Amino acid sequence: MTRDQVYDGYASGTSMRSFVEARDVANMAVFLGSDGARLVSGQVIAVDGHTENPDPKL
Protein backbone atom coordinates (compact mmCIF):
# COMPACT_ATOMS: atom_id res chain seq x y z
CA MET A 1 0.00 0.00 0.00
CA THR A 2 1.15 3.51 -0.70
CA ARG A 3 1.28 6.22 1.93
CA ASP A 4 -1.78 7.90 0.41
CA GLN A 5 -3.73 4.63 0.40
CA VAL A 6 -2.97 4.13 4.10
CA TYR A 7 -4.03 7.71 4.90
CA ASP A 8 -7.22 7.40 2.85
CA GLY A 9 -8.00 4.03 4.41
CA TYR A 10 -7.52 5.39 7.90
CA ALA A 11 -9.62 8.47 7.14
CA SER A 12 -12.44 6.28 5.81
CA GLY A 13 -12.55 4.56 9.21
CA THR A 14 -13.32 7.83 11.01
CA SER A 15 -16.68 9.56 11.32
CA MET A 16 -15.10 12.86 10.32
CA ARG A 17 -13.41 11.32 7.23
CA SER A 18 -10.09 12.96 7.96
CA PHE A 19 -6.60 11.97 9.04
CA VAL A 20 -5.53 13.20 12.46
CA GLU A 21 -2.41 15.33 12.23
CA ALA A 22 0.08 16.43 14.87
CA ARG A 23 -1.33 19.95 14.70
CA ASP A 24 -4.73 18.61 15.83
CA VAL A 25 -3.18 17.25 19.02
CA ALA A 26 -1.13 20.44 19.44
CA ASN A 27 -4.28 22.57 19.09
CA MET A 28 -5.94 20.60 21.89
CA ALA A 29 -2.86 21.05 24.09
CA VAL A 30 -2.89 24.81 23.43
CA PHE A 31 -6.58 24.97 24.26
CA LEU A 32 -6.08 23.06 27.51
CA GLY A 33 -3.33 25.50 28.46
CA SER A 34 -5.54 28.51 27.78
CA ASP A 35 -7.99 30.42 29.97
CA GLY A 36 -10.80 28.93 27.89
CA ALA A 37 -10.17 25.56 29.54
CA ARG A 38 -9.81 26.85 33.09
CA LEU A 39 -12.77 24.78 34.29
CA VAL A 40 -11.87 21.59 32.42
CA SER A 41 -10.62 18.87 34.74
CA GLY A 42 -10.60 15.11 34.94
CA GLN A 43 -11.56 14.54 31.33
CA VAL A 44 -10.45 12.05 28.71
CA ILE A 45 -10.26 13.99 25.47
CA ALA A 46 -9.76 11.90 22.34
CA VAL A 47 -8.28 13.75 19.39
CA ASP A 48 -8.89 10.96 16.92
CA GLY A 49 -11.58 12.10 14.47
CA HIS A 50 -13.92 9.58 16.15
CA THR A 51 -11.98 6.59 14.86
CA GLU A 52 -14.19 3.57 14.40
CA ASN A 53 -11.94 1.37 12.27
CA PRO A 54 -8.22 2.25 12.32
CA ASP A 55 -7.27 -0.63 10.00
CA PRO A 56 -6.83 0.79 6.47
CA LYS A 57 -7.31 -2.67 4.93
CA LEU A 58 -10.87 -3.10 6.21
PDB file of N, CA, C and O in Angstrom:
ATOM      1  N   MET A   1       0.836  -1.188   0.000  1.00  0.00           N
ATOM      2  CA  MET A   1       0.000   0.000   0.000  1.00  0.00           C
ATOM      3  C   MET A   1       0.876   1.245   0.000  1.00  0.00           C
ATOM      4  O   MET A   1       1.932   1.278   0.632  1.00  0.00           O
ATOM      5  N   THR A   2       0.434   2.237  -0.699  1.00  0.00           N
ATOM      6  CA  THR A   2       1.151   3.505  -0.701  1.00  0.00           C
ATOM      7  C   THR A   2       0.772   4.306   0.550  1.00  0.00           C
ATOM      8  O   THR A   2      -0.190   3.990   1.250  1.00  0.00           O
ATOM      9  N   ARG A   3       1.549   5.334   0.799  1.00  0.00           N
ATOM     10  CA  ARG A   3       1.278   6.220   1.935  1.00  0.00           C
ATOM     11  C   ARG A   3      -0.121   6.821   1.810  1.00  0.00           C
ATOM     12  O   ARG A   3      -0.872   6.860   2.784  1.00  0.00           O
ATOM     13  N   ASP A   4      -0.469   7.288   0.615  1.00  0.00           N
ATOM     14  CA  ASP A   4      -1.781   7.900   0.412  1.00  0.00           C
ATOM     15  C   ASP A   4      -2.910   6.895   0.610  1.00  0.00           C
ATOM     16  O   ASP A   4      -3.966   7.253   1.133  1.00  0.00           O
ATOM     17  N   GLN A   5      -2.707   5.652   0.202  1.00  0.00           N
ATOM     18  CA  GLN A   5      -3.725   4.625   0.405  1.00  0.00           C
ATOM     19  C   GLN A   5      -3.939   4.353   1.894  1.00  0.00           C
ATOM     20  O   GLN A   5      -5.070   4.167   2.343  1.00  0.00           O
ATOM     21  N   VAL A   6      -2.853   4.333   2.647  1.00  0.00           N
ATOM     22  CA  VAL A   6      -2.969   4.129   4.098  1.00  0.00           C
ATOM     23  C   VAL A   6      -3.715   5.305   4.726  1.00  0.00           C
ATOM     24  O   VAL A   6      -4.613   5.096   5.542  1.00  0.00           O
ATOM     25  N   TYR A   7      -3.360   6.529   4.362  1.00  0.00           N
ATOM     26  CA  TYR A   7      -4.028   7.712   4.904  1.00  0.00           C
ATOM     27  C   TYR A   7      -5.512   7.697   4.540  1.00  0.00           C
ATOM     28  O   TYR A   7      -6.362   7.930   5.401  1.00  0.00           O
ATOM     29  N   ASP A   8      -5.826   7.429   3.287  1.00  0.00           N
ATOM     30  CA  ASP A   8      -7.217   7.402   2.850  1.00  0.00           C
ATOM     31  C   ASP A   8      -7.996   6.291   3.551  1.00  0.00           C
ATOM     32  O   ASP A   8      -9.151   6.480   3.933  1.00  0.00           O
ATOM     33  N   GLY A   9      -7.359   5.135   3.715  1.00  0.00           N
ATOM     34  CA  GLY A   9      -8.005   4.028   4.407  1.00  0.00           C
ATOM     35  C   GLY A   9      -8.280   4.356   5.855  1.00  0.00           C
ATOM     36  O   GLY A   9      -9.349   4.036   6.375  1.00  0.00           O
ATOM     37  N   TYR A  10      -7.323   4.994   6.513  1.00  0.00           N
ATOM     38  CA  TYR A  10      -7.517   5.395   7.903  1.00  0.00           C
ATOM     39  C   TYR A  10      -8.643   6.420   7.994  1.00  0.00           C
ATOM     40  O   TYR A  10      -9.528   6.304   8.842  1.00  0.00           O
ATOM     41  N   ALA A  11      -8.609   7.417   7.123  1.00  0.00           N
ATOM     42  CA  ALA A  11      -9.624   8.465   7.142  1.00  0.00           C
ATOM     43  C   ALA A  11     -11.014   7.886   6.907  1.00  0.00           C
ATOM     44  O   ALA A  11     -11.984   8.369   7.491  1.00  0.00           O
ATOM     45  N   SER A  12     -11.129   6.871   6.074  1.00  0.00           N
ATOM     46  CA  SER A  12     -12.441   6.278   5.807  1.00  0.00           C
ATOM     47  C   SER A  12     -12.977   5.529   7.027  1.00  0.00           C
ATOM     48  O   SER A  12     -14.170   5.233   7.092  1.00  0.00           O
ATOM     49  N   GLY A  13     -12.116   5.221   7.989  1.00  0.00           N
ATOM     50  CA  GLY A  13     -12.546   4.561   9.214  1.00  0.00           C
ATOM     51  C   GLY A  13     -12.889   5.532  10.327  1.00  0.00           C
ATOM     52  O   GLY A  13     -13.087   5.117  11.469  1.00  0.00           O
ATOM     53  N   THR A  14     -12.962   6.824  10.011  1.00  0.00           N
ATOM     54  CA  THR A  14     -13.321   7.829  11.006  1.00  0.00           C
ATOM     55  C   THR A  14     -14.639   8.490  10.617  1.00  0.00           C
ATOM     56  O   THR A  14     -14.940   8.629   9.431  1.00  0.00           O
ATOM     57  N   SER A  15     -15.407   8.890  11.594  1.00  0.00           N
ATOM     58  CA  SER A  15     -16.681   9.562  11.323  1.00  0.00           C
ATOM     59  C   SER A  15     -16.475  10.899  10.617  1.00  0.00           C
ATOM     60  O   SER A  15     -17.320  11.332   9.832  1.00  0.00           O
ATOM     61  N   MET A  16     -15.356  11.542  10.899  1.00  0.00           N
ATOM     62  CA  MET A  16     -15.101  12.863  10.322  1.00  0.00           C
ATOM     63  C   MET A  16     -14.379  12.778   8.982  1.00  0.00           C
ATOM     64  O   MET A  16     -14.116  13.808   8.361  1.00  0.00           O
ATOM     65  N   ARG A  17     -14.056  11.573   8.528  1.00  0.00           N
ATOM     66  CA  ARG A  17     -13.409  11.325   7.233  1.00  0.00           C
ATOM     67  C   ARG A  17     -12.146  12.159   7.019  1.00  0.00           C
ATOM     68  O   ARG A  17     -11.921  12.724   5.949  1.00  0.00           O
ATOM     69  N   SER A  18     -11.334  12.214   8.075  1.00  0.00           N
ATOM     70  CA  SER A  18     -10.088  12.962   7.963  1.00  0.00           C
ATOM     71  C   SER A  18      -8.990  12.255   8.743  1.00  0.00           C
ATOM     72  O   SER A  18      -9.261  11.469   9.652  1.00  0.00           O
ATOM     73  N   PHE A  19      -7.760  12.543   8.378  1.00  0.00           N
ATOM     74  CA  PHE A  19      -6.603  11.967   9.044  1.00  0.00           C
ATOM     75  C   PHE A  19      -6.167  12.912  10.150  1.00  0.00           C
ATOM     76  O   PHE A  19      -6.020  14.113   9.925  1.00  0.00           O
ATOM     77  N   VAL A  20      -5.965  12.382  11.323  1.00  0.00           N
ATOM     78  CA  VAL A  20      -5.529  13.201  12.462  1.00  0.00           C
ATOM     79  C   VAL A  20      -4.066  13.567  12.273  1.00  0.00           C
ATOM     80  O   VAL A  20      -3.227  12.701  12.022  1.00  0.00           O
ATOM     81  N   GLU A  21      -3.768  14.843  12.392  1.00  0.00           N
ATOM     82  CA  GLU A  21      -2.405  15.335  12.229  1.00  0.00           C
ATOM     83  C   GLU A  21      -1.867  15.832  13.570  1.00  0.00           C
ATOM     84  O   GLU A  21      -2.621  16.081  14.510  1.00  0.00           O
ATOM     85  N   ALA A  22      -0.567  15.966  13.630  1.00  0.00           N
ATOM     86  CA  ALA A  22       0.077  16.431  14.865  1.00  0.00           C
ATOM     87  C   ALA A  22      -0.476  17.779  15.300  1.00  0.00           C
ATOM     88  O   ALA A  22      -0.596  18.043  16.497  1.00  0.00           O
ATOM     89  N   ARG A  23      -0.812  18.629  14.350  1.00  0.00           N
ATOM     90  CA  ARG A  23      -1.327  19.954  14.705  1.00  0.00           C
ATOM     91  C   ARG A  23      -2.678  19.859  15.410  1.00  0.00           C
ATOM     92  O   ARG A  23      -3.025  20.743  16.193  1.00  0.00           O
ATOM     93  N   ASP A  24      -3.452  18.792  15.140  1.00  0.00           N
ATOM     94  CA  ASP A  24      -4.725  18.612  15.826  1.00  0.00           C
ATOM     95  C   ASP A  24      -4.503  18.347  17.312  1.00  0.00           C
ATOM     96  O   ASP A  24      -5.222  18.883  18.155  1.00  0.00           O
ATOM     97  N   VAL A  25      -3.521  17.534  17.629  1.00  0.00           N
ATOM     98  CA  VAL A  25      -3.179  17.252  19.023  1.00  0.00           C
ATOM     99  C   VAL A  25      -2.588  18.505  19.666  1.00  0.00           C
ATOM    100  O   VAL A  25      -2.903  18.827  20.812  1.00  0.00           O
ATOM    101  N   ALA A  26      -1.734  19.206  18.929  1.00  0.00           N
ATOM    102  CA  ALA A  26      -1.130  20.441  19.441  1.00  0.00           C
ATOM    103  C   ALA A  26      -2.204  21.490  19.732  1.00  0.00           C
ATOM    104  O   ALA A  26      -2.126  22.191  20.741  1.00  0.00           O
ATOM    105  N   ASN A  27      -3.198  21.602  18.862  1.00  0.00           N
ATOM    106  CA  ASN A  27      -4.278  22.566  19.091  1.00  0.00           C
ATOM    107  C   ASN A  27      -5.039  22.250  20.369  1.00  0.00           C
ATOM    108  O   ASN A  27      -5.425  23.160  21.102  1.00  0.00           O
ATOM    109  N   MET A  28      -5.257  20.967  20.642  1.00  0.00           N
ATOM    110  CA  MET A  28      -5.939  20.600  21.886  1.00  0.00           C
ATOM    111  C   MET A  28      -5.074  20.954  23.090  1.00  0.00           C
ATOM    112  O   MET A  28      -5.584  21.443  24.097  1.00  0.00           O
ATOM    113  N   ALA A  29      -3.769  20.711  22.992  1.00  0.00           N
ATOM    114  CA  ALA A  29      -2.864  21.049  24.091  1.00  0.00           C
ATOM    115  C   ALA A  29      -2.852  22.554  24.349  1.00  0.00           C
ATOM    116  O   ALA A  29      -2.840  22.986  25.501  1.00  0.00           O
ATOM    117  N   VAL A  30      -2.855  23.349  23.287  1.00  0.00           N
ATOM    118  CA  VAL A  30      -2.886  24.812  23.430  1.00  0.00           C
ATOM    119  C   VAL A  30      -4.190  25.238  24.089  1.00  0.00           C
ATOM    120  O   VAL A  30      -4.198  26.090  24.978  1.00  0.00           O
ATOM    121  N   PHE A  31      -5.294  24.638  23.644  1.00  0.00           N
ATOM    122  CA  PHE A  31      -6.585  24.966  24.260  1.00  0.00           C
ATOM    123  C   PHE A  31      -6.570  24.639  25.751  1.00  0.00           C
ATOM    124  O   PHE A  31      -6.993  25.452  26.572  1.00  0.00           O
ATOM    125  N   LEU A  32      -6.083  23.448  26.100  1.00  0.00           N
ATOM    126  CA  LEU A  32      -6.078  23.058  27.510  1.00  0.00           C
ATOM    127  C   LEU A  32      -5.187  23.948  28.363  1.00  0.00           C
ATOM    128  O   LEU A  32      -5.396  24.059  29.571  1.00  0.00           O
ATOM    129  N   GLY A  33      -4.206  24.576  27.751  1.00  0.00           N
ATOM    130  CA  GLY A  33      -3.334  25.499  28.463  1.00  0.00           C
ATOM    131  C   GLY A  33      -3.852  26.921  28.492  1.00  0.00           C
ATOM    132  O   GLY A  33      -3.217  27.804  29.068  1.00  0.00           O
ATOM    133  N   SER A  34      -5.001  27.151  27.874  1.00  0.00           N
ATOM    134  CA  SER A  34      -5.542  28.511  27.781  1.00  0.00           C
ATOM    135  C   SER A  34      -6.581  28.773  28.871  1.00  0.00           C
ATOM    136  O   SER A  34      -7.029  27.853  29.555  1.00  0.00           O
ATOM    137  N   ASP A  35      -6.951  30.036  29.018  1.00  0.00           N
ATOM    138  CA  ASP A  35      -7.987  30.422  29.973  1.00  0.00           C
ATOM    139  C   ASP A  35      -9.340  29.813  29.602  1.00  0.00           C
ATOM    140  O   ASP A  35     -10.189  29.614  30.471  1.00  0.00           O
ATOM    141  N   GLY A  36      -9.540  29.520  28.331  1.00  0.00           N
ATOM    142  CA  GLY A  36     -10.803  28.930  27.887  1.00  0.00           C
ATOM    143  C   GLY A  36     -11.065  27.561  28.490  1.00  0.00           C
ATOM    144  O   GLY A  36     -12.211  27.112  28.529  1.00  0.00           O
ATOM    145  N   ALA A  37     -10.025  26.895  28.958  1.00  0.00           N
ATOM    146  CA  ALA A  37     -10.174  25.559  29.538  1.00  0.00           C
ATOM    147  C   ALA A  37      -9.976  25.578  31.052  1.00  0.00           C
ATOM    148  O   ALA A  37      -9.696  24.541  31.653  1.00  0.00           O
ATOM    149  N   ARG A  38     -10.118  26.729  31.660  1.00  0.00           N
ATOM    150  CA  ARG A  38      -9.814  26.847  33.088  1.00  0.00           C
ATOM    151  C   ARG A  38     -10.693  25.977  33.974  1.00  0.00           C
ATOM    152  O   ARG A  38     -10.302  25.639  35.091  1.00  0.00           O
ATOM    153  N   LEU A  39     -11.873  25.612  33.491  1.00  0.00           N
ATOM    154  CA  LEU A  39     -12.766  24.779  34.293  1.00  0.00           C
ATOM    155  C   LEU A  39     -12.788  23.322  33.832  1.00  0.00           C
ATOM    156  O   LEU A  39     -13.583  22.530  34.337  1.00  0.00           O
ATOM    157  N   VAL A  40     -11.943  22.966  32.900  1.00  0.00           N
ATOM    158  CA  VAL A  40     -11.870  21.590  32.418  1.00  0.00           C
ATOM    159  C   VAL A  40     -10.946  20.811  33.341  1.00  0.00           C
ATOM    160  O   VAL A  40      -9.796  21.196  33.554  1.00  0.00           O
ATOM    161  N   SER A  41     -11.455  19.719  33.885  1.00  0.00           N
ATOM    162  CA  SER A  41     -10.618  18.870  34.737  1.00  0.00           C
ATOM    163  C   SER A  41     -11.137  17.441  34.695  1.00  0.00           C
ATOM    164  O   SER A  41     -12.333  17.206  34.525  1.00  0.00           O
ATOM    165  N   GLY A  42     -10.234  16.504  34.849  1.00  0.00           N
ATOM    166  CA  GLY A  42     -10.605  15.106  34.935  1.00  0.00           C
ATOM    167  C   GLY A  42     -11.299  14.547  33.715  1.00  0.00           C
ATOM    168  O   GLY A  42     -12.192  13.709  33.846  1.00  0.00           O
ATOM    169  N   GLN A  43     -10.918  14.983  32.548  1.00  0.00           N
ATOM    170  CA  GLN A  43     -11.565  14.538  31.326  1.00  0.00           C
ATOM    171  C   GLN A  43     -10.619  13.699  30.479  1.00  0.00           C
ATOM    172  O   GLN A  43      -9.402  13.886  30.505  1.00  0.00           O
ATOM    173  N   VAL A  44     -11.197  12.780  29.735  1.00  0.00           N
ATOM    174  CA  VAL A  44     -10.454  12.054  28.710  1.00  0.00           C
ATOM    175  C   VAL A  44     -10.878  12.674  27.389  1.00  0.00           C
ATOM    176  O   VAL A  44     -12.041  12.584  26.998  1.00  0.00           O
ATOM    177  N   ILE A  45      -9.939  13.299  26.708  1.00  0.00           N
ATOM    178  CA  ILE A  45     -10.255  13.988  25.466  1.00  0.00           C
ATOM    179  C   ILE A  45      -9.542  13.262  24.327  1.00  0.00           C
ATOM    180  O   ILE A  45      -8.315  13.279  24.233  1.00  0.00           O
ATOM    181  N   ALA A  46     -10.325  12.635  23.477  1.00  0.00           N
ATOM    182  CA  ALA A  46      -9.765  11.905  22.337  1.00  0.00           C
ATOM    183  C   ALA A  46      -9.669  12.831  21.136  1.00  0.00           C
ATOM    184  O   ALA A  46     -10.671  13.397  20.699  1.00  0.00           O
ATOM    185  N   VAL A  47      -8.484  12.982  20.615  1.00  0.00           N
ATOM    186  CA  VAL A  47      -8.277  13.754  19.394  1.00  0.00           C
ATOM    187  C   VAL A  47      -7.986  12.717  18.309  1.00  0.00           C
ATOM    188  O   VAL A  47      -6.839  12.497  17.920  1.00  0.00           O
ATOM    189  N   ASP A  48      -9.064  12.088  17.834  1.00  0.00           N
ATOM    190  CA  ASP A  48      -8.891  10.965  16.915  1.00  0.00           C
ATOM    191  C   ASP A  48      -9.868  10.973  15.743  1.00  0.00           C
ATOM    192  O   ASP A  48      -9.924  10.001  14.990  1.00  0.00           O
ATOM    193  N   GLY A  49     -10.635  12.042  15.574  1.00  0.00           N
ATOM    194  CA  GLY A  49     -11.583  12.098  14.469  1.00  0.00           C
ATOM    195  C   GLY A  49     -12.706  11.084  14.615  1.00  0.00           C
ATOM    196  O   GLY A  49     -13.360  10.728  13.634  1.00  0.00           O
ATOM    197  N   HIS A  50     -12.930  10.618  15.842  1.00  0.00           N
ATOM    198  CA  HIS A  50     -13.916   9.577  16.153  1.00  0.00           C
ATOM    199  C   HIS A  50     -13.621   8.318  15.346  1.00  0.00           C
ATOM    200  O   HIS A  50     -14.440   7.858  14.551  1.00  0.00           O
ATOM    201  N   THR A  51     -12.437   7.781  15.574  1.00  0.00           N
ATOM    202  CA  THR A  51     -11.977   6.591  14.861  1.00  0.00           C
ATOM    203  C   THR A  51     -12.822   5.387  15.228  1.00  0.00           C
ATOM    204  O   THR A  51     -12.957   5.036  16.400  1.00  0.00           O
ATOM    205  N   GLU A  52     -13.387   4.763  14.208  1.00  0.00           N
ATOM    206  CA  GLU A  52     -14.189   3.568  14.396  1.00  0.00           C
ATOM    207  C   GLU A  52     -13.459   2.329  13.904  1.00  0.00           C
ATOM    208  O   GLU A  52     -13.606   1.246  14.471  1.00  0.00           O
ATOM    209  N   ASN A  53     -12.675   2.490  12.853  1.00  0.00           N
ATOM    210  CA  ASN A  53     -11.940   1.375  12.266  1.00  0.00           C
ATOM    211  C   ASN A  53     -10.574   1.864  11.818  1.00  0.00           C
ATOM    212  O   ASN A  53     -10.441   2.363  10.701  1.00  0.00           O
ATOM    213  N   PRO A  54      -9.540   1.732  12.670  1.00  0.00           N
ATOM    214  CA  PRO A  54      -8.223   2.254  12.324  1.00  0.00           C
ATOM    215  C   PRO A  54      -7.437   1.397  11.346  1.00  0.00           C
ATOM    216  O   PRO A  54      -6.326   1.771  10.971  1.00  0.00           O
ATOM    217  N   ASP A  55      -7.980   0.250  10.916  1.00  0.00           N
ATOM    218  CA  ASP A  55      -7.267  -0.629   9.997  1.00  0.00           C
ATOM    219  C   ASP A  55      -7.559  -0.230   8.556  1.00  0.00           C
ATOM    220  O   ASP A  55      -8.683  -0.418   8.090  1.00  0.00           O
ATOM    221  N   PRO A  56      -6.583   0.314   7.836  1.00  0.00           N
ATOM    222  CA  PRO A  56      -6.833   0.793   6.468  1.00  0.00           C
ATOM    223  C   PRO A  56      -7.188  -0.310   5.486  1.00  0.00           C
ATOM    224  O   PRO A  56      -7.635  -0.014   4.377  1.00  0.00           O
ATOM    225  N   LYS A  57      -7.007  -1.563   5.852  1.00  0.00           N
ATOM    226  CA  LYS A  57      -7.315  -2.665   4.930  1.00  0.00           C
ATOM    227  C   LYS A  57      -8.764  -3.100   5.010  1.00  0.00           C
ATOM    228  O   LYS A  57      -9.234  -3.836   4.143  1.00  0.00           O
ATOM    229  N   LEU A  58      -9.484  -2.659   6.036  1.00  0.00           N
ATOM    230  CA  LEU A  58     -10.873  -3.097   6.210  1.00  0.00           C
ATOM    231  C   LEU A  58     -11.866  -2.141   5.625  1.00  0.00           C
ATOM    232  O   LEU A  58     -13.071  -2.381   5.698  1.00  0.00           O
TER     233      LEU A  58
END
